[in-house]
Amino acid sequence: MELAFIPSPSTGVLHLGPIPLRGYAFCIIIGVFVAVWYGNKRWIARGGRTGTVADIAVWAVPFGLVGGRLYHVITDYQLYFSEGEDWVGAFKIWEGGLGIWGAVALGAVGAWIGCRRRGIPLPAWADALAPGLAFAQAIGRWGNWFNQELYGRPTDVPWALKISEGPNRIAGTYHPTFLYESLWCLGAGFLIIWADRRFKLGHGRAFALYVATYCVGRFWIEYMRVDEAHHILGLRLNDWTAGGVFLLAVAYIVISAKLRPGREEIVEPGALDDEAPVSLDKPSSAGEADSPAEPEAVTGAGTKTATGAATATEPRDEPKAESSAARPEPKKA
């Protein structure tokens, strides 16, 4: 008997007049916004300019979406190119199907292009974005809830996910693997924030920690899923991918810490100069010619003000001694 369960939405699309609002896309958009917003805060705290994270995200996000879709289509090609399937469905990204591995890989290429154009190091930018990416994934996973996809094995636990009858799915209650991954990503984000403050991670090590932590969670969550996937030696393809990427991330953390310990002192050249206070006591050489002259005191007839105007002064009553050098000498015959 089912005492409790997580209900699934009856539809993943809401219509605002003729405009369809898809829950899957909505979750991705919110996730991107959170990642850029929090990444910008961390970038400024590291000494960068406001808006740099967003400028580079303009390159990274489109590349990431294309990469995520390509990975999904390539690894699940039978869904689109088998006999009786419509290959046009490979372009229907709003129906779900983004591979995180392809999104991160190709998104990094887009970020590299953006960083090159701004003249900043990619590892520093990735470190600033790392926890925000984890939070973005936590939000984005709820798009799978709207589409009733990527659930786990059948179960009767109180937090089971109720799935309705539909194409390629059987009605029942299943492990909500989307929820497990969402919570895992939240924990990963807070772990990165703590580790970054505690160990001053730099040179891409905060991002590598995000990758390694995500891979650990993805491995056991992927093992619970029941959707169709390719298997190698009894393990799902994504389990092998998670294991391999985890080893690469850990190796990067160890090697990078030895070769480049500490954290970058400057993440964006010129950013600190933009906020440098202007000295009021000593004008810069460039502005000396245009700076106002100091007030000059003039004795006798008047006093010169800072604007150059002279003001009259009262004549002094005290007698002035005439200098002997000033008297004309008598002419000799």
Backbone as numpy.savetxt, mean C-alpha at the origin, in Angstrom:
# Nx Ny Nz CAx CAy CAz Cx Cy Cz
-29.13 -32.68 12.82 -29.98 -31.48 12.82 -29.10 -30.24 12.82
-29.39 -29.31 11.95 -28.62 -28.09 11.83 -29.14 -27.06 12.83
-28.33 -26.81 13.87 -28.73 -25.83 14.88 -28.32 -24.42 14.49
-27.21 -24.31 13.76 -26.72 -22.99 13.36 -25.88 -23.14 12.12
-25.83 -22.12 11.32 -25.00 -22.12 10.12 -24.89 -20.69 9.61
-23.94 -20.49 8.72 -23.77 -19.19 8.07 -24.56 -19.23 6.77
-25.55 -18.37 6.59 -26.33 -18.39 5.35 -25.54 -17.78 4.20
-25.84 -18.24 3.02 -25.27 -17.64 1.81 -26.27 -16.67 1.20
-25.79 -15.63 0.56 -26.73 -14.68 -0.07 -27.48 -15.33 -1.21
-28.72 -14.94 -1.39 -29.53 -15.52 -2.46 -29.02 -15.11 -3.83
-28.34 -13.98 -3.89 -27.77 -13.52 -5.15 -26.51 -12.72 -4.87
-25.59 -12.73 -5.80 -24.35 -11.97 -5.66 -24.39 -10.65 -6.39
-25.58 -10.28 -6.92 -25.70 -9.06 -7.72 -26.89 -8.26 -7.23
-26.67 -6.98 -7.03 -27.75 -6.04 -6.75 -27.83 -5.06 -7.91
-29.03 -4.70 -8.32 -29.20 -3.82 -9.47 -29.65 -2.43 -9.02
-28.87 -1.45 -9.39 -29.21 -0.06 -9.16 -29.72 0.49 -10.48
-31.02 0.28 -10.73 -31.57 0.58 -12.04 -30.98 -0.40 -13.06
-30.40 0.11 -14.14 -29.80 -0.79 -15.12 -28.36 -1.19 -14.78
-27.82 -0.64 -13.68 -26.42 -0.88 -13.33 -26.33 -2.04 -12.34
-25.61 -3.12 -12.69 -25.44 -4.23 -11.75 -24.30 -3.95 -10.76
-24.54 -4.15 -9.49 -23.53 -4.02 -8.45 -23.20 -5.41 -7.93
-22.03 -5.91 -8.28 -21.65 -7.28 -7.96 -20.85 -7.30 -6.66
-21.26 -8.18 -5.76 -20.61 -8.27 -4.46 -19.14 -8.63 -4.56
-18.79 -9.51 -5.50 -17.39 -9.93 -5.66 -16.52 -8.73 -6.01
-16.95 -7.94 -6.99 -16.17 -6.77 -7.39 -16.15 -5.72 -6.28
-17.26 -5.58 -5.58 -17.34 -4.60 -4.51 -16.33 -4.91 -3.41
-16.17 -6.18 -3.06 -15.21 -6.58 -2.02 -13.78 -6.30 -2.47
-13.49 -6.55 -3.73 -12.14 -6.28 -4.25 -11.84 -4.79 -4.21
-12.81 -3.97 -4.61 -12.60 -2.52 -4.62 -12.36 -1.99 -3.22
-13.15 -2.46 -2.25 -12.94 -2.03 -0.86 -11.56 -2.47 -0.37
-11.17 -3.70 -0.71 -9.86 -4.19 -0.30 -8.73 -3.35 -0.86
-8.82 -2.98 -2.13 -7.79 -2.13 -2.74 -7.73 -0.78 -2.04
-8.88 -0.21 -1.75 -8.91 1.09 -1.07 -8.24 1.01 0.30
-8.54 -0.04 1.06 -7.95 -0.19 2.40 -6.43 -0.37 2.29
-5.98 -1.17 1.33 -4.54 -1.40 1.17 -3.81 -0.10 0.83
-4.36 0.68 -0.07 -3.71 1.94 -0.47 -3.76 2.95 0.66
-4.90 3.04 1.35 -5.05 4.01 2.45 -4.07 3.70 3.57
-4.02 2.44 4.00 -3.12 2.11 5.12 -1.66 2.11 4.66
-1.41 1.69 3.44 -0.05 1.75 2.92 0.47 3.18 2.84
-0.41 4.13 2.51 -0.02 5.53 2.46 0.37 6.04 3.85
-0.38 5.65 4.88 -0.04 6.05 6.24 1.33 5.52 6.64
1.61 4.28 6.32 2.90 3.68 6.67 4.03 4.32 5.86
3.76 4.65 4.61 4.78 5.26 3.76 5.16 6.64 4.28
4.18 7.42 4.68 4.46 8.75 5.24 5.25 8.62 6.53
4.89 7.63 7.36 5.62 7.42 8.62 7.08 7.04 8.36
7.35 6.41 7.23 8.73 6.05 6.89 9.49 7.21 6.25
8.83 8.32 5.99 9.50 9.48 5.42 9.18 9.73 3.97
8.13 9.09 3.43 7.76 9.29 2.04 6.73 10.38 1.86
6.44 10.69 0.62 5.47 11.73 0.28 4.04 11.18 0.29
3.11 12.04 0.58 1.70 11.67 0.49 1.33 11.44 -0.98
0.63 10.37 -1.23 0.16 10.08 -2.59 1.06 9.17 -3.39
2.28 8.91 -2.91 3.19 8.05 -3.67 2.65 6.63 -3.78
2.12 6.10 -2.69 1.58 4.73 -2.71 0.45 4.62 -3.73
-0.43 5.60 -3.76 -1.55 5.57 -4.71 -1.05 5.68 -6.15
-0.04 6.53 -6.37 0.49 6.68 -7.73 1.06 5.37 -8.26
1.75 4.63 -7.40 2.32 3.36 -7.83 1.25 2.28 -7.93
0.22 2.39 -7.07 -0.90 1.43 -7.14 -1.64 1.52 -8.46
-1.61 2.69 -9.09 -2.23 2.84 -10.41 -1.59 1.86 -11.41
-0.32 1.56 -11.22 0.36 0.56 -12.05 0.15 -0.85 -11.51
0.26 -1.02 -10.21 0.25 -2.35 -9.62 -1.11 -3.03 -9.70
-2.19 -2.29 -9.45 -3.52 -2.91 -9.40 -3.95 -3.52 -10.74
-3.88 -2.77 -11.85 -4.27 -3.39 -13.13 -3.41 -4.60 -13.49
-2.10 -4.49 -13.26 -1.22 -5.63 -13.52 -1.62 -6.81 -12.64
-1.94 -6.53 -11.38 -2.33 -7.60 -10.47 -3.62 -8.29 -10.88
-4.60 -7.52 -11.33 -5.87 -8.13 -11.78 -5.64 -9.02 -12.99
-4.84 -8.54 -13.94 -4.55 -9.35 -15.13 -3.79 -10.61 -14.73
-2.79 -10.46 -13.86 -2.01 -11.62 -13.43 -2.84 -12.63 -12.68
-3.72 -12.15 -11.79 -4.58 -13.07 -11.05 -5.53 -13.83 -11.95
-6.07 -13.14 -12.95 -6.98 -13.81 -13.87 -6.24 -14.81 -14.76
-5.06 -14.43 -15.22 -4.27 -15.34 -16.05 -3.92 -16.63 -15.30
-3.51 -16.48 -14.04 -3.17 -17.68 -13.27 -4.38 -18.59 -13.12
-5.54 -18.01 -12.84 -6.75 -18.82 -12.69 -7.12 -19.53 -13.99
-7.07 -18.80 -15.10 -7.46 -19.40 -16.38 -6.48 -20.49 -16.80
-5.19 -20.26 -16.57 -4.19 -21.25 -16.97 -4.29 -22.51 -16.12
-4.45 -22.36 -14.82 -4.49 -23.53 -13.94 -5.85 -24.23 -13.94
-6.90 -23.54 -14.38 -8.24 -24.15 -14.49 -8.77 -23.99 -15.91
-7.91 -24.28 -16.87 -8.27 -24.07 -18.28 -9.47 -24.90 -18.71
-9.69 -26.06 -18.04 -10.78 -26.93 -18.44 -12.14 -26.28 -18.25
-12.20 -25.25 -17.38 -13.47 -24.56 -17.16 -13.88 -23.70 -18.33
-12.93 -23.39 -19.22 -13.20 -22.45 -20.30 -12.90 -23.01 -21.70
-12.00 -23.98 -21.77 -11.57 -24.44 -23.09 -11.84 -25.93 -23.33
-12.54 -26.57 -22.42 -12.93 -27.96 -22.65 -14.11 -28.00 -23.62
-14.41 -29.19 -24.11 -15.52 -29.35 -25.04 -16.84 -28.99 -24.36
-17.59 -28.12 -25.02 -18.87 -27.68 -24.50 -18.81 -26.43 -23.63
-17.59 -25.97 -23.32 -17.43 -24.76 -22.51 -17.28 -23.54 -23.41
-17.65 -22.40 -22.88 -17.56 -21.14 -23.64 -16.28 -20.41 -23.22
-15.35 -20.25 -24.15 -14.07 -19.61 -23.83 -14.23 -18.13 -23.47
-15.36 -17.54 -23.85 -15.60 -16.14 -23.51 -15.67 -15.96 -21.99
-16.04 -17.01 -21.30 -16.12 -16.94 -19.84 -14.80 -16.64 -19.18
-13.69 -16.85 -19.89 -12.37 -16.54 -19.32 -12.21 -15.05 -19.06
-13.00 -14.23 -19.73 -12.91 -12.77 -19.54 -13.92 -12.25 -18.53
-14.79 -13.09 -18.02 -15.83 -12.65 -17.08 -15.27 -12.68 -15.66
-14.44 -11.70 -15.38 -13.75 -11.67 -14.09 -14.71 -11.44 -12.94
-15.86 -10.81 -13.21 -16.82 -10.52 -12.16 -17.50 -11.78 -11.63
-17.39 -12.88 -12.33 -17.98 -14.13 -11.87 -17.04 -14.89 -10.94
-15.90 -14.31 -10.62 -14.96 -14.95 -9.71 -13.83 -15.61 -10.48
-12.75 -15.86 -9.76 -11.61 -16.53 -10.37 -10.39 -15.63 -10.50
-9.74 -15.37 -9.36 -8.48 -14.63 -9.35 -7.48 -15.42 -8.52
-6.36 -15.77 -9.14 -5.32 -16.51 -8.42 -4.36 -15.55 -7.74
-4.25 -15.66 -6.42 -3.42 -14.72 -5.67 -1.97 -14.78 -6.12
-1.51 -15.96 -6.53 -0.11 -16.09 -6.93 0.18 -15.24 -8.18
-0.69 -15.30 -9.15 -0.51 -14.50 -10.34 -0.71 -13.02 -10.08
-1.64 -12.71 -9.16 -1.90 -11.30 -8.84 -0.68 -10.65 -8.20
-0.04 -11.36 -7.25 1.13 -10.80 -6.58 2.31 -10.72 -7.55
2.50 -11.76 -8.37 3.65 -11.78 -9.28 3.58 -10.68 -10.32
2.46 -10.58 -11.03 2.36 -9.57 -12.07 2.11 -8.18 -11.46
1.45 -8.15 -10.31 1.29 -6.87 -9.62 2.64 -6.29 -9.20
3.58 -7.16 -8.84 4.93 -6.69 -8.50 5.63 -6.09 -9.71
5.35 -6.62 -10.90 5.92 -6.04 -12.11 5.39 -4.63 -12.33
4.08 -4.46 -12.16 3.50 -3.13 -12.29 4.04 -2.17 -11.24
4.21 -2.66 -9.99 4.77 -1.82 -8.94 6.21 -1.43 -9.25
6.96 -2.35 -9.82 8.36 -2.06 -10.18 8.42 -0.94 -11.22
7.52 -0.98 -12.19 7.47 0.09 -13.20 7.15 1.42 -12.53
6.14 1.43 -11.65 5.77 2.66 -10.97 6.89 3.19 -10.09
7.59 2.31 -9.39 8.70 2.74 -8.53 9.85 3.29 -9.36
10.12 2.68 -10.49 11.18 3.18 -11.37 10.87 4.59 -11.85
9.63 4.82 -12.16 9.23 6.15 -12.65 9.34 7.20 -11.53
9.14 6.81 -10.28 9.23 7.74 -9.16 10.62 7.77 -8.53
11.48 6.85 -8.92 12.84 6.83 -8.39 12.92 6.38 -6.94
12.07 5.42 -6.56 12.10 4.93 -5.18 12.33 3.43 -5.20
12.86 2.85 -4.12 13.13 1.41 -4.08 11.85 0.59 -3.93
11.70 -0.42 -4.76 10.52 -1.28 -4.69 10.38 -1.99 -3.35
11.48 -2.54 -2.76 11.32 -3.24 -1.47 10.73 -2.35 -0.38
11.14 -1.09 -0.32 10.61 -0.19 0.71 9.12 0.04 0.51
8.71 0.23 -0.74 7.28 0.43 -1.03 6.48 -0.82 -0.68
7.04 -1.99 -1.00 6.35 -3.25 -0.68 6.21 -3.44 0.82
7.24 -3.05 1.58 7.15 -3.16 3.04 6.02 -2.29 3.59
5.89 -1.10 3.06 4.83 -0.20 3.52 3.45 -0.77 3.21
3.33 -1.48 2.11 2.03 -1.98 1.67 1.67 -3.33 2.28
2.64 -4.06 2.85 2.47 -5.46 3.24 1.25 -5.72 4.13
1.12 -5.06 5.30 -0.06 -5.38 6.12 -1.37 -4.98 5.46
-1.35 -3.89 4.69 -2.56 -3.49 3.97 -2.99 -4.53 2.96
-2.02 -5.19 2.32 -2.36 -6.26 1.38 -3.05 -7.41 2.10
-2.55 -7.75 3.28 -3.19 -8.83 4.05 -4.63 -8.45 4.41
-4.84 -7.20 4.82 -6.20 -6.76 5.14 -7.08 -6.74 3.88
-6.50 -6.37 2.75 -7.25 -6.36 1.49 -7.70 -7.78 1.13
-6.83 -8.75 1.32 -7.22 -10.14 1.05 -8.32 -10.60 1.99
-8.23 -10.17 3.25 -9.27 -10.55 4.21 -10.64 -10.04 3.76
-10.67 -8.84 3.20 -11.93 -8.27 2.71 -12.33 -8.92 1.40
-11.37 -9.11 0.51 -11.68 -9.67 -0.80 -12.23 -11.08 -0.75
-11.85 -11.86 0.25 -12.34 -13.23 0.35 -13.85 -13.31 0.54
-14.45 -12.23 1.03 -15.90 -12.24 1.19 -16.61 -12.19 -0.16
-15.88 -11.85 -1.21 -16.46 -11.95 -2.54 -16.80 -13.39 -2.90
-16.02 -14.36 -2.35 -16.34 -15.77 -2.58 -17.64 -16.17 -1.88
-17.94 -15.50 -0.76 -19.20 -15.76 -0.08 -20.38 -15.32 -0.94
-20.26 -14.16 -1.60 -21.33 -13.70 -2.49 -21.54 -14.67 -3.65
-20.45 -15.25 -4.16 -20.56 -16.16 -5.31 -20.79 -17.62 -4.92
-20.84 -17.91 -3.60 -21.00 -19.29 -3.12 -19.95 -20.21 -3.76
-18.68 -19.89 -3.51 -17.60 -20.66 -4.12 -16.45 -20.82 -3.12
-15.55 -21.73 -3.45 -14.34 -21.97 -2.66 -14.66 -22.32 -1.20
-15.60 -23.22 -1.01 -15.92 -23.72 0.32 -15.21 -25.07 0.52
-15.27 -25.55 1.76 -14.54 -26.77 2.11 -15.39 -28.02 2.12
-14.98 -28.97 2.93 -15.67 -30.26 3.00 -17.00 -30.12 3.74
-17.90 -31.07 3.53 -19.17 -31.03 4.28 -18.93 -31.13 5.78
-19.73 -30.40 6.54 -19.59 -30.40 8.00 -20.89 -29.96 8.63
-21.03 -30.25 9.93 -22.21 -29.80 10.68 -21.82 -28.93 11.87
-20.64 -28.34 11.82 -20.22 -27.44 12.90 -21.14 -26.21 12.92
-21.25 -25.53 14.06 -22.18 -24.40 14.15 -21.87 -23.27 13.18
-20.64 -23.17 12.74 -20.27 -22.08 11.81 -20.21 -22.57 10.36
-20.87 -23.68 10.09 -20.87 -24.22 8.72 -21.53 -23.23 7.76
-21.08 -23.28 6.52 -21.62 -22.41 5.47 -22.69 -23.16 4.70
-23.89 -22.58 4.62 -24.99 -23.22 3.90 -24.92 -22.82 2.43
-24.81 -23.81 1.56 -24.70 -23.59 0.12 -26.00 -24.07 -0.53
-26.53 -23.25 -1.42 -27.76 -23.62 -2.13 -27.42 -24.35 -3.43
-28.40 -25.02 -3.96 -28.22 -25.75 -5.21 -27.94 -24.77 -6.35
-26.99 -25.14 -7.20 -26.66 -24.27 -8.32 -25.70 -24.96 -9.27
-25.25 -24.27 -10.30 -24.32 -24.86 -11.26 -23.01 -25.27 -10.57
-22.63 -26.52 -10.76 -21.37 -27.05 -10.23 -21.30 -27.06 -8.71
-22.47 -27.09 -8.03 -22.45 -27.18 -6.58 -23.69 -27.92 -6.09
-23.53 -28.57 -4.95 -24.61 -29.36 -4.35 -25.01 -28.70 -3.05
-26.30 -28.59 -2.79 -26.79 -27.94 -1.58 -26.33 -28.71 -0.35
-25.98 -27.98 0.69 -25.53 -28.59 1.93 -24.80 -27.58 2.79
-24.20 -28.06 3.87 -23.40 -27.21 4.75 -21.95 -27.65 4.66
-21.06 -26.68 4.52 -19.65 -26.96 4.28 -18.78 -26.06 5.17
-17.51 -26.43 5.27 -16.56 -25.57 5.97 -16.42 -24.25 5.21
-16.56 -23.12 5.90 -16.43 -21.82 5.23 -14.95 -21.44 5.07
-14.29 -22.05 4.12 -12.85 -21.81 3.95 -12.56 -20.36 3.59
-13.52 -19.69 2.96 -13.32 -18.26 2.68 -13.19 -17.49 3.99
-13.97 -17.88 5.01 -13.92 -17.21 6.31 -12.62 -17.55 7.03
-12.18 -18.80 6.93 -10.91 -19.17 7.55 -9.77 -18.35 6.98
-9.76 -18.20 5.67 -8.68 -17.45 5.05 -8.79 -15.96 5.38
-10.00 -15.45 5.47 -10.19 -14.05 5.82 -9.64 -13.76 7.21
-9.97 -14.62 8.17 -9.47 -14.43 9.53 -7.96 -14.61 9.59
-7.44 -15.57 8.83 -6.00 -15.79 8.81 -5.27 -14.56 8.27
-5.81 -13.95 7.24 -5.18 -12.75 6.66 -5.23 -11.57 7.63
-6.32 -11.45 8.38 -6.38 -10.41 9.41 -5.26 -10.61 10.43
-5.11 -11.86 10.89 -4.04 -12.15 11.84 -2.67 -11.89 11.25
-2.49 -12.22 9.97 -1.20 -11.99 9.31 -0.89 -10.50 9.25
-1.89 -9.68 8.97 -1.67 -8.24 8.91 -1.21 -7.67 10.24
-1.86 -8.09 11.33 -1.46 -7.60 12.65 -0.09 -8.15 13.06
0.22 -9.37 12.64 1.54 -9.93 12.92 2.63 -9.11 12.23
2.39 -8.71 10.99 3.38 -7.90 10.26 3.59 -6.55 10.94
2.49 -5.93 11.39 2.60 -4.64 12.06 3.44 -4.77 13.33
3.16 -5.82 14.11 3.93 -6.03 15.35 5.39 -6.31 15.05
5.67 -7.21 14.11 7.05 -7.57 13.79 7.82 -6.39 13.23
7.14 -5.57 12.44 7.81 -4.40 11.86 8.20 -3.40 12.93
7.34 -3.20 13.92 7.67 -2.29 15.01 8.73 -2.88 15.93
8.68 -4.18 16.13 9.61 -4.83 17.06 11.01 -4.98 16.48
11.11 -5.37 15.19 12.40 -5.68 14.60 12.85 -4.69 13.52
12.05 -3.64 13.27 12.41 -2.64 12.27 12.73 -3.29 10.92
11.78 -4.01 10.39 11.99 -4.74 9.14 12.16 -3.78 7.98
13.10 -4.07 7.12 13.35 -3.23 5.97 13.83 -4.03 4.79
14.04 -3.36 3.66 14.58 -3.97 2.45 13.73 -5.14 1.96
12.40 -5.02 2.12 11.49 -6.04 1.61 11.17 -7.16 2.56
11.70 -7.13 3.77 11.48 -8.26 4.68 10.08 -8.26 5.29
9.46 -7.10 5.45 8.06 -7.08 5.91 7.15 -7.71 4.86
7.41 -7.42 3.61 6.61 -8.02 2.54 6.86 -9.52 2.47
8.11 -9.94 2.63 8.43 -11.38 2.62 7.74 -12.09 3.78
7.63 -11.42 4.94 6.92 -12.02 6.07 5.45 -12.19 5.74
4.87 -11.21 5.07 3.47 -11.34 4.61 3.30 -12.56 3.70
4.22 -12.71 2.75 4.13 -13.83 1.81 4.26 -15.16 2.55
5.25 -15.26 3.45 5.47 -16.52 4.17 4.29 -16.86 5.07
3.76 -15.86 5.77 2.63 -16.10 6.67 1.39 -16.52 5.90
1.14 -15.86 4.78 -0.02 -16.23 3.98 0.10 -17.65 3.46
1.30 -18.04 3.04 1.50 -19.38 2.48 1.20 -20.47 3.51
1.58 -20.22 4.76 1.29 -21.21 5.81 -0.21 -21.43 5.93
-0.96 -20.33 6.01 -2.41 -20.45 6.12 -3.04 -21.05 4.87
-2.55 -20.63 3.72 -3.15 -21.12 2.47 -2.95 -22.62 2.32
-1.84 -23.15 2.84 -1.56 -24.58 2.69 -2.64 -25.42 3.37
-2.94 -25.13 4.64 -3.92 -25.98 5.33 -5.35 -25.67 4.91
-5.61 -24.42 4.53 -6.96 -24.08 4.06 -7.22 -24.72 2.69
-6.21 -24.65 1.82 -6.35 -25.27 0.50 -6.62 -26.76 0.61
-6.01 -27.40 1.60 -6.18 -28.84 1.80 -7.62 -29.20 2.15
-8.39 -28.25 2.69 -9.77 -28.51 3.08 -10.76 -28.33 1.94
-10.34 -27.65 0.88 -11.28 -27.33 -0.19 -11.64 -28.54 -1.03
-12.85 -28.48 -1.62 -13.36 -29.61 -2.39 -13.64 -29.24 -3.84
-13.36 -27.98 -4.22 -13.60 -27.61 -5.61 -12.57 -28.29 -6.50
-12.89 -28.37 -7.78 -12.03 -29.08 -8.72 -10.68 -28.40 -8.83
-9.61 -29.21 -8.82 -8.26 -28.67 -8.92 -7.33 -29.77 -9.42
-6.19 -29.35 -9.98 -5.17 -30.30 -10.41 -4.40 -30.81 -9.19
-4.06 -32.09 -9.23 -3.33 -32.71 -8.12 -1.98 -33.23 -8.62
-0.96 -33.09 -7.77 0.36 -33.63 -8.04 0.80 -34.41 -6.81
1.00 -35.71 -6.98 1.39 -36.60 -5.86 0.42 -36.49 -4.69
-0.85 -36.40 -5.01 -1.89 -36.38 -3.98 -2.18 -35.02 -3.38
-1.42 -34.01 -3.73 -1.66 -32.66 -3.20 -2.17 -31.75 -4.30
-3.02 -30.81 -3.90 -3.53 -29.84 -4.85 -2.39 -28.94 -5.34
-2.54 -28.44 -6.56 -1.49 -27.60 -7.15 -1.17 -26.40 -6.28
-2.19 -25.78 -5.70 -1.95 -24.60 -4.87 -1.22 -24.94 -3.58
-1.33 -26.18 -3.11 -0.53 -26.58 -1.95 0.96 -26.60 -2.29
1.28 -27.14 -3.46 2.68 -27.13 -3.91 3.19 -25.71 -4.12
2.33 -24.88 -4.70 2.73 -23.49 -4.92 2.97 -22.78 -3.59
2.08 -22.99 -2.63 2.23 -22.34 -1.32 3.52 -22.80 -0.64
3.82 -24.09 -0.72 5.04 -24.60 -0.10 6.29 -24.03 -0.73
6.32 -23.97 -2.06 7.49 -23.43 -2.75 7.69 -21.95 -2.49
6.61 -21.18 -2.54 6.72 -19.74 -2.32 7.11 -19.46 -0.87
6.63 -20.28 0.08 7.01 -20.12 1.48 8.51 -20.26 1.66
9.10 -21.28 1.06 10.55 -21.48 1.17 11.32 -20.31 0.57
10.85 -19.78 -0.55 11.52 -18.64 -1.17 11.43 -17.40 -0.27
10.28 -17.19 0.35 10.11 -16.02 1.22 11.00 -16.11 2.44
11.06 -17.27 3.06 11.92 -17.44 4.24 13.39 -17.28 3.86
13.78 -17.84 2.72 15.17 -17.68 2.26 15.50 -16.21 2.04
14.57 -15.46 1.49 14.81 -14.03 1.26 15.00 -13.29 2.58
14.17 -13.61 3.58 14.28 -12.94 4.87 15.67 -13.19 5.48
16.12 -14.44 5.45 17.41 -14.80 6.05 18.57 -14.15 5.31
18.58 -14.29 3.99 19.69 -13.76 3.19 19.71 -12.23 3.22
18.54 -11.63 3.11 18.47 -10.17 3.11 18.93 -9.59 4.44
18.60 -10.25 5.54 19.01 -9.75 6.85 20.53 -9.77 7.01
21.18 -10.71 6.36 22.64 -10.78 6.44 23.30 -9.77 5.51
22.76 -9.63 4.31 23.38 -8.75 3.33 23.04 -7.28 3.58
21.81 -7.01 3.99 21.37 -5.62 4.17 20.59 -5.50 5.48
21.29 -5.55 6.60 20.59 -5.46 7.89 20.00 -4.07 8.10
19.07 -4.01 9.03 18.46 -2.72 9.35 17.38 -2.32 8.37
17.10 -1.04 8.35 16.03 -0.49 7.54 16.54 0.70 6.74
15.91 0.96 5.61 16.32 2.09 4.79 16.17 3.40 5.56
17.19 4.26 5.47 17.11 5.57 6.10 16.25 6.52 5.27
16.39 6.43 3.96 15.63 7.30 3.04 14.85 6.41 2.08
13.54 6.56 2.04 12.71 5.74 1.16 12.28 6.49 -0.09
12.29 7.83 0.00 11.89 8.63 -1.16 12.76 9.88 -1.20
13.75 9.92 -2.09 14.66 11.06 -2.15 13.90 12.38 -2.34
14.29 13.37 -1.54 13.69 14.69 -1.65 12.45 14.89 -0.81
11.89 13.81 -0.26 10.65 13.96 0.51 10.88 14.73 1.79
12.00 14.49 2.46 12.28 15.19 3.71 12.59 16.66 3.45
13.18 16.96 2.30 13.48 18.35 1.97 12.21 19.17 1.78
11.15 18.50 1.31 9.89 19.21 1.08 9.30 19.74 2.38
9.59 19.05 3.49 9.01 19.43 4.77 10.01 20.16 5.66
11.22 20.48 5.14 12.22 21.14 5.96 11.78 22.56 6.27
11.86 23.00 7.54 11.42 24.36 7.89 12.37 25.40 7.31
11.82 26.55 6.93 12.60 27.64 6.38 13.12 28.51 7.52
14.42 28.79 7.54 15.03 29.60 8.59 14.63 31.06 8.40
14.19 31.69 9.49 13.82 33.10 9.45 14.99 34.00 9.83
16.04 33.43 10.43 17.18 34.23 10.87 18.18 34.46 9.76
18.36 33.46 8.95 19.38 33.56 7.90 18.77 33.14 6.59
18.45 34.10 5.71 17.80 33.74 4.45 18.75 32.95 3.58
18.14 32.11 2.72 18.96 31.31 1.81 19.59 32.21 0.77
20.66 31.69 0.15 21.39 32.47 -0.83 20.53 32.81 -2.03
19.59 31.91 -2.35 18.74 32.15 -3.52 17.77 33.29 -3.28
17.42 33.51 -2.02 16.41 34.53 -1.75 16.96 35.77 -1.11
18.31 35.88 -1.00 18.87 37.05 -0.35 18.57 38.33 -1.10
18.60 38.25 -2.43 18.42 39.46 -3.23 17.02 40.02 -3.09
16.02 39.09 -2.87 14.64 39.55 -2.80 14.17 39.80 -1.39
14.98 39.40 -0.38 14.54 39.54 1.00 14.63 40.99 1.43
13.73 41.44 2.29 13.75 42.83 2.74 14.98 43.12 3.57
15.50 44.37 3.44 16.70 44.75 4.17 16.35 45.00 5.62
17.38 44.82 6.47 17.19 45.09 7.89 16.99 46.59 8.09
16.25 46.99 9.09 16.08 48.42 9.36 17.42 49.08 9.65
17.65 50.26 9.09 18.90 50.97 9.28 18.62 52.24 10.07
19.43 52.45 11.09 19.29 53.65 11.91 20.11 54.77 11.30
19.53 55.91 11.16 20.23 57.07 10.62 20.20 58.16 11.67
21.36 58.64 12.04 21.42 59.69 13.05 21.37 61.04 12.37
20.93 61.97 13.10 20.91 63.32 12.56 19.54 63.66 12.05
19.42 63.67 10.71 18.19 64.17 10.09 17.02 63.26 10.31
17.25 61.98 10.33 16.09 61.11 10.48 16.49 59.67 10.63
15.48 58.80 10.66 15.69 57.36 10.80 15.03 56.66 9.63
15.77 55.72 9.03 15.23 54.99 7.88 14.51 53.75 8.39
13.31 53.56 7.91 12.52 52.40 8.32 12.81 51.23 7.41
12.15 50.07 7.72 12.36 48.87 6.92 11.86 49.05 5.51
10.92 49.93 5.27 10.39 50.15 3.92 11.18 51.17 3.15
12.19 51.77 3.78 13.02 52.75 3.10 12.58 54.17 3.34
11.46 54.41 4.04 10.99 55.77 4.29 11.74 56.37 5.46
11.97 57.64 5.40 12.70 58.32 6.47 11.72 59.05 7.36
11.94 58.99 8.64 11.11 59.71 9.59 11.95 60.76 10.28
11.36 61.93 10.46 12.11 63.04 11.07 12.32 62.79 12.54
13.45 63.29 13.05 13.76 63.16 14.46 14.05 64.54 15.03
13.83 64.69 16.32 14.09 65.97 16.99 15.58 66.25 17.02
16.01 67.51 16.70 17.44 67.84 16.80 17.89 67.81 18.24
19.09 67.38 18.44 19.63 67.30 19.78 20.12 68.67 20.24
19.98 68.99 21.53 20.40 70.26 22.10 21.85 70.25 22.53
22.43 69.08 22.71 23.80 69.03 23.23 24.74 69.61 22.20
25.73 70.37 22.63 26.67 70.99 21.69 27.54 69.95 21.04
27.87 70.22 19.79 28.72 69.31 19.04 30.12 69.90 18.97
31.09 69.14 19.37 32.47 69.60 19.30 32.95 69.54 17.88
33.56 70.69 17.46 34.02 70.75 16.09 35.42 70.17 16.02
35.60 69.33 15.13 36.89 68.65 14.99 37.90 69.60 14.41
39.11 69.55 14.97 40.19 70.37 14.47 40.56 70.03 13.07
40.32 68.78 12.72 40.64 68.36 11.35 39.69 68.97 10.37
38.49 69.35 10.87 37.51 69.92 9.95 37.72 71.40 9.69
38.52 72.16 10.62 38.74 73.60 10.44 39.70 73.85 9.28
39.41 74.88 8.45 40.36 75.19 7.38 41.57 75.92 7.94
42.72 75.53 7.53 43.96 76.17 7.99 44.15 77.51 7.28
44.72 78.54 8.00 44.95 79.86 7.35 46.00 79.75 6.27
45.75 80.46 5.20 46.70 80.44 4.08 47.94 81.23 4.42
49.03 80.71 4.08 50.31 81.42 4.25 50.58 82.32 3.09
51.16 83.48 3.43 51.46 84.47 2.36 52.65 83.95 1.55
